[in-house]
Amino acid sequence: MSPDRPTLTATPHNVGVDAAVAAARRVVTALLHAGDGSAAAMAEVASRLTAVAEHLEEHAPTRDERLVDMWAGEGVTRHDPVTGPENAVAPPLPLSGLPDGSIQGTVTLGLPYQGPPGCVHGGVSALLLDHTLGVANHWAGDSGMTGTLTLRYHRPTPLFEELTVRARQVSVEGRKIRTTGEILAGDAVCVSAEGLFVNKHLPRPR
Ligand SMILES: CCCCCCCCCC(=O)SCCNC(=O)CCNC(=O)[C@H](O)C(C)(C)COP(=O)(O)OP(=O)(O)OC[C@H]1O[C@@H](n2cnc3c(N)ncnc32)[C@H](O)[C@@H]1OP(=O)(O)O
């Protein structure tokens, strides 16, 4: 991979923190699915999960050390909240570059991402699109921070169905980068996005 074509998303491992994060995602979904009417022994569940959290906290580096580590090597692609295999908040959405310069990925979202009944929360769609537009800029070579993100919600975005998320860089004028993208269910566009990114990068922690 050349420096101007960075790795788009880290490949999850089925061991170590990636495997633990995959289990945590499953716990988050299972808790929401279980709900208050569940016959599961929730006090026992809470106690066991608290013990896991305390074990992790006891063995963690300092936050400053961790921030330096996070931004080394593969950097954002391992910890970001959309694609990151180390981030239990990430669905995750793996993204690939296409020969035409665009990028795309597929994801099926479950109950933790619900907004309207049985449908994806609009803020979650915004998160997926903001990140995917940003990655499309990295893939194209000129990237920056989101200045303005404009979304149009065309139709409800379904949970439990495979969604396609795609984006492409449209133009670069000085520091201003214009990027567009969509979330589709089948062939139907559910959400479209236009982003104005400004070429600026905050320093990596060291
Ligand atoms: C493989 C890894 C992939 C990782 C992908 C990650 C994607 C994630 C994307 C994000 O979430 S970034 C986080 C959300 N964004 C921010 O926190 C940005 C906060 N805002 C800022 O830091 C600054 O306002 C900003 C960098 C956007 C602009 O500040 P500058 O001082 O650098 O811009 P300046 O005022 O010099 O303006 C430069 C040009 O941009 C225009 N501009 C500035 N801010 C703008 C804005 N907000 N919207 C639209 N245009 C804007 C401005 O009009 C001007 O146009 P002209 O050259 O034509 O005069």
PDBQT file of the ligand as one rigid body, heavy atoms in Angstrom, charges set to zero:
ROOT
HETATM    1  C1  LIG A 301      -8.032   6.498   6.909  1.00  0.00    +0.000 C 
HETATM    2  C2  LIG A 301      -8.461   7.464   8.002  1.00  0.00    +0.000 C 
HETATM    3  C3  LIG A 301      -9.778   8.133   7.696  1.00  0.00    +0.000 C 
HETATM    4  C4  LIG A 301     -10.275   9.020   8.808  1.00  0.00    +0.000 C 
HETATM    5  C5  LIG A 301     -11.587   9.664   8.431  1.00  0.00    +0.000 C 
HETATM    6  C6  LIG A 301     -12.107  10.492   9.573  1.00  0.00    +0.000 C 
HETATM    7  C7  LIG A 301     -13.310  11.277   9.159  1.00  0.00    +0.000 C 
HETATM    8  C8  LIG A 301     -13.856  11.997  10.366  1.00  0.00    +0.000 C 
HETATM    9  C9  LIG A 301     -14.153  13.420  10.022  1.00  0.00    +0.000 C 
HETATM   10  C10 LIG A 301     -14.429  14.187  11.276  1.00  0.00    +0.000 C 
HETATM   11  O1  LIG A 301     -15.241  13.809  12.062  1.00  0.00    +0.000 OA
HETATM   12  S1  LIG A 301     -13.527  15.628  11.569  1.00  0.00    +0.000 SA
HETATM   13  C11 LIG A 301     -14.243  16.196  13.113  1.00  0.00    +0.000 C 
HETATM   14  C12 LIG A 301     -15.404  17.148  12.897  1.00  0.00    +0.000 C 
HETATM   15  N1  LIG A 301     -14.912  18.403  12.388  1.00  0.00    +0.000 N 
HETATM   16  C13 LIG A 301     -14.341  19.316  13.200  1.00  0.00    +0.000 C 
HETATM   17  O2  LIG A 301     -14.198  19.131  14.375  1.00  0.00    +0.000 OA
HETATM   18  C14 LIG A 301     -13.872  20.589  12.532  1.00  0.00    +0.000 C 
HETATM   19  C15 LIG A 301     -13.980  21.771  13.476  1.00  0.00    +0.000 C 
HETATM   20  N2  LIG A 301     -13.720  22.997  12.718  1.00  0.00    +0.000 N 
HETATM   21  C16 LIG A 301     -12.435  23.409  12.509  1.00  0.00    +0.000 C 
HETATM   22  O3  LIG A 301     -11.466  22.854  13.040  1.00  0.00    +0.000 OA
HETATM   23  C17 LIG A 301     -12.256  24.548  11.574  1.00  0.00    +0.000 C 
HETATM   24  O4  LIG A 301     -13.397  25.387  11.608  1.00  0.00    +0.000 OA
HETATM   25  C18 LIG A 301     -12.001  24.101  10.107  1.00  0.00    +0.000 C 
HETATM   26  C19 LIG A 301     -10.732  23.218  10.074  1.00  0.00    +0.000 C 
HETATM   27  C20 LIG A 301     -13.183  23.319   9.514  1.00  0.00    +0.000 C 
HETATM   28  C21 LIG A 301     -11.776  25.344   9.252  1.00  0.00    +0.000 C 
HETATM   29  O5  LIG A 301     -10.907  26.195   9.935  1.00  0.00    +0.000 OA
HETATM   30  P1  LIG A 301      -9.705  26.902   9.205  1.00  0.00    +0.000 P 
HETATM   31  O6  LIG A 301      -9.257  28.034  10.091  1.00  0.00    +0.000 OA
HETATM   32  O7  LIG A 301      -8.659  25.909   8.831  1.00  0.00    +0.000 OA
HETATM   33  O8  LIG A 301     -10.401  27.447   7.850  1.00  0.00    +0.000 OA
HETATM   34  P2  LIG A 301     -10.360  28.923   7.269  1.00  0.00    +0.000 P 
HETATM   35  O9  LIG A 301     -11.165  29.840   8.109  1.00  0.00    +0.000 OA
HETATM   36  O10 LIG A 301      -8.935  29.305   6.998  1.00  0.00    +0.000 OA
HETATM   37  O11 LIG A 301     -11.156  28.721   5.908  1.00  0.00    +0.000 OA
HETATM   38  C22 LIG A 301     -10.580  28.035   4.812  1.00  0.00    +0.000 C 
HETATM   39  C23 LIG A 301     -11.666  27.926   3.749  1.00  0.00    +0.000 C 
HETATM   40  O12 LIG A 301     -12.621  26.947   4.189  1.00  0.00    +0.000 OA
HETATM   41  C24 LIG A 301     -13.909  27.562   4.335  1.00  0.00    +0.000 C 
HETATM   42  N3  LIG A 301     -14.488  27.040   5.579  1.00  0.00    +0.000 N 
HETATM   43  C25 LIG A 301     -13.996  27.175   6.810  1.00  0.00    +0.000 A 
HETATM   44  N4  LIG A 301     -14.763  26.543   7.715  1.00  0.00    +0.000 NA
HETATM   45  C26 LIG A 301     -15.770  26.016   7.014  1.00  0.00    +0.000 A 
HETATM   46  C27 LIG A 301     -16.882  25.225   7.377  1.00  0.00    +0.000 A 
HETATM   47  N5  LIG A 301     -17.091  24.870   8.661  1.00  0.00    +0.000 N 
HETATM   48  N6  LIG A 301     -17.710  24.822   6.430  1.00  0.00    +0.000 NA
HETATM   49  C28 LIG A 301     -17.496  25.164   5.131  1.00  0.00    +0.000 A 
HETATM   50  N7  LIG A 301     -16.447  25.899   4.717  1.00  0.00    +0.000 NA
HETATM   51  C29 LIG A 301     -15.593  26.302   5.645  1.00  0.00    +0.000 A 
HETATM   52  C30 LIG A 301     -13.641  29.038   4.477  1.00  0.00    +0.000 C 
HETATM   53  O13 LIG A 301     -14.758  29.795   4.042  1.00  0.00    +0.000 OA
HETATM   54  C31 LIG A 301     -12.450  29.211   3.572  1.00  0.00    +0.000 C 
HETATM   55  O14 LIG A 301     -12.878  29.259   2.229  1.00  0.00    +0.000 OA
HETATM   56  P3  LIG A 301     -12.222  30.278   1.148  1.00  0.00    +0.000 P 
HETATM   57  O15 LIG A 301     -10.788  29.796   1.013  1.00  0.00    +0.000 OA
HETATM   58  O16 LIG A 301     -13.051  30.091  -0.081  1.00  0.00    +0.000 OA
HETATM   59  O17 LIG A 301     -12.336  31.620   1.768  1.00  0.00    +0.000 OA
ENDROOT
TORSDOF 0
